[in-house]
Amino acid sequence: MKILPYILVIGLGVFAQSLAKGAIVTKTIEYKDGNTVLEGYLAYDDAKKGKMPAILIVHEWTGVGPYVKRRAEQIAGLGYVAFAIDIYGKGVRPANDEEAGKQAAIYRGDRQLMRRRALAGMEEVKKLEFVDQSRLAAMGYCFGGGVALEMARSGADLKGVVSFHGNLDTPRPESDTIKAKILVCHGADDPYVPQEQVVAFQNEMRKAKADWEMFIYGSAVHGFTNPEHGDDPSKGAAYNKEADIRSWEAMKQFFKEIF
């Protein structure tokens, strides 16, 4: 029997590992809510066999852009099908905070429309032959965190929902429709989600007898997972490396549990 040189054996092992992991495939997918065309972003590991759990990712108030697409690719790297859904509609991508605020206000002011757009994305991902329809979850950032929580409140058939520095308020608190387990990752000093909103959310979850947990990160403000917000907390939104890492780890553990 021939013995391959040590270096060659190690090299083949690394090569085999890279083949086993596969490549992250990404696609832009058009779908509809009624007559409104939406444009989502799909990411998955093409080496995975069989049906996989799928995680819907809801964008910040700036719409489907580079940040949420990067997060989708990271989720795909964990072995899940990731689908960044579109709440605003194809081509609606706010260029600044003023435009983003106007778009977000439309859906925050009409939670039925918000829920319908989110559920349209869930129905779209179910069509994929490699998705296990019985193992779905949703997550979101800022505006998207609020959308993910509204999906849970709607009674959507999700295993779990994760909100990162998301809006916690709702004009439609639910008491008996929540099926999903809920994880909320919140900045202790978030000026856009005041303590009153946190307390109201916690009371809502208690009343609903939901399976929920909340991680609160000291010194973190709004948008703490996104480096694009800079590092000045006095602006209200800023990146916090420690909170970003800790919340991502909490999310990974949460998904392992629910799936």
C-alpha positions as CSV (number, residue, x, y, z in Angstrom):
1,M,0.0,0.0,0.0
2,K,1.3,3.4,-0.9
3,I,1.6,6.1,1.8
4,L,0.9,9.6,0.5
5,P,3.2,12.3,1.8
6,Y,1.9,14.0,4.9
7,I,1.5,17.4,3.2
8,L,-0.4,15.9,0.3
9,V,-2.8,14.1,2.7
10,I,-3.5,17.3,4.5
11,G,-4.1,19.1,1.3
12,L,-6.5,16.4,0.1
13,G,-8.3,16.7,3.4
14,V,-8.8,20.4,3.1
15,F,-9.9,20.0,-0.5
16,A,-12.5,17.4,0.6
17,Q,-13.8,19.7,3.3
18,S,-14.2,22.5,0.8
19,L,-16.1,20.2,-1.5
20,A,-18.3,19.0,1.3
21,K,-19.1,22.6,2.3
22,G,-20.0,23.6,-1.3
23,A,-20.5,27.1,-2.5
24,I,-23.1,29.6,-1.4
25,V,-25.5,30.1,-4.3
26,T,-27.3,33.4,-4.5
27,K,-30.3,34.4,-6.6
28,T,-32.6,37.3,-7.0
29,I,-36.2,36.1,-7.0
30,E,-39.3,38.0,-8.1
31,Y,-42.6,37.2,-6.5
32,K,-45.9,39.0,-5.9
33,D,-48.2,40.3,-3.2
34,G,-51.4,40.8,-5.3
35,N,-50.3,43.0,-8.2
36,T,-47.2,44.3,-6.4
37,V,-44.0,42.8,-7.7
38,L,-41.5,42.1,-4.9
39,E,-37.8,41.2,-5.2
40,G,-36.1,39.0,-2.7
41,Y,-32.6,37.6,-2.3
42,L,-32.0,33.8,-1.9
43,A,-28.9,32.2,-0.5
44,Y,-28.1,28.5,0.2
45,D,-25.3,26.0,0.3
46,D,-25.5,23.9,-2.9
47,A,-23.7,21.0,-1.2
48,K,-26.5,20.4,1.2
49,K,-28.7,17.4,0.4
50,G,-32.3,16.9,1.1
51,K,-34.7,19.4,2.5
52,M,-33.3,22.2,4.7
53,P,-34.8,24.6,7.2
54,A,-35.4,28.1,5.8
55,I,-35.0,31.4,7.5
56,L,-36.7,34.5,6.2
57,I,-34.7,37.7,6.8
58,V,-36.4,41.1,6.9
59,H,-34.5,44.2,5.9
60,E,-33.9,47.4,7.7
61,W,-35.9,50.5,6.8
62,T,-33.6,51.0,3.8
63,G,-34.9,47.9,2.0
64,V,-33.2,44.9,0.5
65,G,-29.6,46.0,0.2
66,P,-26.0,45.0,0.7
67,Y,-26.3,44.6,4.5
68,V,-29.2,42.2,4.5
69,K,-27.8,40.3,1.6
70,R,-24.6,39.7,3.5
71,R,-26.5,38.5,6.4
72,A,-28.4,36.1,4.1
73,E,-25.1,34.7,2.9
74,Q,-23.9,34.2,6.5
75,I,-27.1,32.4,7.4
76,A,-26.7,30.1,4.3
77,G,-23.2,29.4,5.5
78,L,-24.7,28.0,8.7
79,G,-26.6,25.4,6.6
80,Y,-29.9,27.0,6.3
81,V,-31.8,28.3,3.2
82,A,-31.9,32.1,3.6
83,F,-34.4,34.3,1.9
84,A,-34.2,38.1,2.3
85,I,-37.8,39.1,1.7
86,D,-39.0,42.4,0.3
87,I,-41.6,44.4,2.1
88,Y,-41.4,47.6,0.0
89,G,-41.6,46.3,-3.6
90,K,-39.3,45.9,-6.5
91,G,-37.2,49.0,-7.2
92,V,-38.3,50.7,-3.9
93,R,-34.9,51.2,-2.3
94,P,-34.7,54.4,-0.2
95,A,-31.6,56.5,-0.8
96,N,-31.5,58.3,2.5
97,D,-33.1,58.3,6.0
98,E,-35.9,60.6,5.0
99,E,-37.0,58.3,2.2
100,A,-36.5,55.3,4.4
101,G,-38.6,56.8,7.2
102,K,-41.5,57.5,4.7
103,Q,-41.5,53.9,3.4
104,A,-41.3,52.4,6.9
105,A,-44.1,54.6,8.1
106,I,-46.5,53.1,5.4
107,Y,-46.1,49.6,6.9
108,R,-45.9,50.6,10.5
109,G,-49.1,52.4,10.0
110,D,-50.8,49.5,8.3
111,R,-49.8,46.3,10.1
112,Q,-52.2,44.2,8.0
113,L,-50.3,45.2,4.9
114,M,-47.0,44.6,6.7
115,R,-48.0,41.2,7.7
116,R,-49.3,40.3,4.2
117,R,-46.1,41.4,2.6
118,A,-44.1,39.3,5.0
119,L,-46.3,36.2,4.6
120,A,-46.0,36.5,0.8
121,G,-42.3,36.0,1.3
122,M,-42.9,33.0,3.5
123,E,-45.2,31.4,0.9
124,E,-42.6,32.0,-1.8
125,V,-39.8,30.2,0.0
126,K,-42.1,27.3,0.6
127,K,-42.2,26.7,-3.2
128,L,-38.5,25.7,-3.2
129,E,-38.1,22.0,-3.5
130,F,-35.2,21.9,-1.1
131,V,-37.0,23.7,1.7
132,D,-38.5,21.8,4.6
133,Q,-41.9,23.6,5.0
134,S,-42.2,22.3,8.5
135,R,-39.1,24.1,9.6
136,L,-39.3,27.8,9.0
137,A,-38.1,30.8,11.0
138,A,-37.9,34.6,10.5
139,M,-35.5,37.2,11.7
140,G,-35.1,40.9,11.1
141,Y,-33.1,44.1,11.8
142,C,-34.5,47.4,13.1
143,F,-37.7,47.8,11.0
144,G,-37.3,44.2,10.0
145,G,-37.2,43.0,13.6
146,G,-40.6,44.6,14.1
147,V,-41.8,42.9,10.9
148,A,-40.6,39.5,12.2
149,L,-42.4,40.0,15.5
150,E,-45.6,40.9,13.6
151,M,-45.3,37.6,11.7
152,A,-45.2,35.9,15.1
153,R,-48.2,37.9,16.3
154,S,-50.1,36.9,13.1
155,G,-50.0,33.3,14.1
156,A,-47.7,32.4,11.2
157,D,-46.5,28.8,11.3
158,L,-42.9,29.6,12.2
159,K,-40.7,27.6,14.6
160,G,-39.1,30.8,15.8
161,V,-38.6,34.5,15.3
162,V,-35.5,36.7,16.1
163,S,-35.5,40.5,16.3
164,F,-32.2,42.4,16.3
165,H,-32.7,46.0,17.7
166,G,-36.2,45.9,16.3
167,N,-39.3,47.9,17.0
168,L,-41.3,46.1,19.8
169,D,-44.5,48.1,19.7
170,T,-47.7,47.1,18.0
171,P,-51.2,48.4,17.7
172,R,-52.4,44.8,17.7
173,P,-51.1,43.0,20.7
174,E,-52.0,39.3,20.5
175,S,-53.0,37.1,23.4
176,D,-53.5,33.6,21.8
177,T,-52.2,33.4,18.3
178,I,-48.4,33.3,18.8
179,K,-47.0,29.9,17.8
180,A,-43.3,30.8,17.3
181,K,-40.6,30.9,19.9
182,I,-39.3,34.4,20.2
183,L,-35.8,35.8,20.7
184,V,-35.3,39.6,21.1
185,C,-31.8,41.1,21.0
186,H,-32.0,44.7,22.3
187,G,-29.7,47.5,23.0
188,A,-30.0,48.8,26.6
189,D,-29.6,52.4,25.5
190,D,-31.7,52.3,22.3
191,P,-33.3,55.8,22.1
192,Y,-35.8,54.6,19.4
193,V,-37.2,51.7,21.5
194,P,-37.7,53.3,25.0
195,Q,-38.1,51.3,28.2
196,E,-41.8,51.8,28.1
197,Q,-42.0,49.9,24.8
198,V,-39.8,47.1,26.3
199,V,-42.0,46.7,29.3
200,A,-45.2,46.7,27.2
201,F,-43.7,44.0,25.0
202,Q,-42.7,41.9,27.9
203,N,-46.2,42.2,29.3
204,E,-47.7,41.3,26.0
205,M,-45.6,38.1,25.8
206,R,-46.6,37.2,29.4
207,K,-50.3,37.6,28.6
208,A,-49.9,35.5,25.4
209,K,-48.0,32.8,27.4
210,A,-45.5,32.9,24.6
211,D,-42.1,31.1,24.7
212,W,-39.8,34.1,24.6
213,E,-36.5,35.4,25.8
214,M,-34.8,38.8,25.6
215,F,-31.1,39.7,25.7
216,I,-30.3,43.2,26.6
217,Y,-26.8,44.5,25.8
218,G,-25.3,47.2,27.9
219,S,-24.0,50.4,26.2
220,A,-25.6,49.3,22.9
221,V,-27.9,51.7,21.0
222,H,-30.0,51.2,17.9
223,G,-28.6,49.3,14.9
224,F,-25.8,47.8,16.9
225,T,-25.2,44.9,14.4
226,N,-24.5,47.1,11.4
227,P,-21.0,48.7,11.0
228,E,-22.4,51.1,8.5
229,H,-23.9,53.1,11.5
230,G,-20.5,54.1,12.6
231,D,-19.2,54.1,16.2
232,D,-20.8,57.2,17.8
233,P,-23.6,56.1,20.2
234,S,-24.6,59.7,20.6
235,K,-26.2,59.6,17.2
236,G,-28.7,57.1,18.4
237,A,-27.6,54.3,16.0
238,A,-24.1,52.9,16.2
239,Y,-22.2,49.6,15.7
240,N,-21.3,47.7,18.9
241,K,-18.9,44.8,18.1
242,E,-19.5,43.0,21.4
243,A,-23.3,43.2,21.1
244,D,-23.1,42.1,17.4
245,I,-21.0,39.0,18.2
246,R,-23.1,38.0,21.3
247,S,-26.4,38.5,19.6
248,W,-25.3,36.4,16.6
249,E,-24.2,33.6,18.9
250,A,-27.5,33.8,20.8
251,M,-29.3,33.5,17.4
252,K,-27.3,30.5,16.3
253,Q,-28.1,28.7,19.6
254,F,-31.7,29.6,19.2
255,F,-31.9,28.2,15.7
256,K,-30.2,25.0,16.8
257,E,-32.9,24.6,19.5
258,I,-35.9,25.2,17.4
259,F,-34.7,23.1,14.5
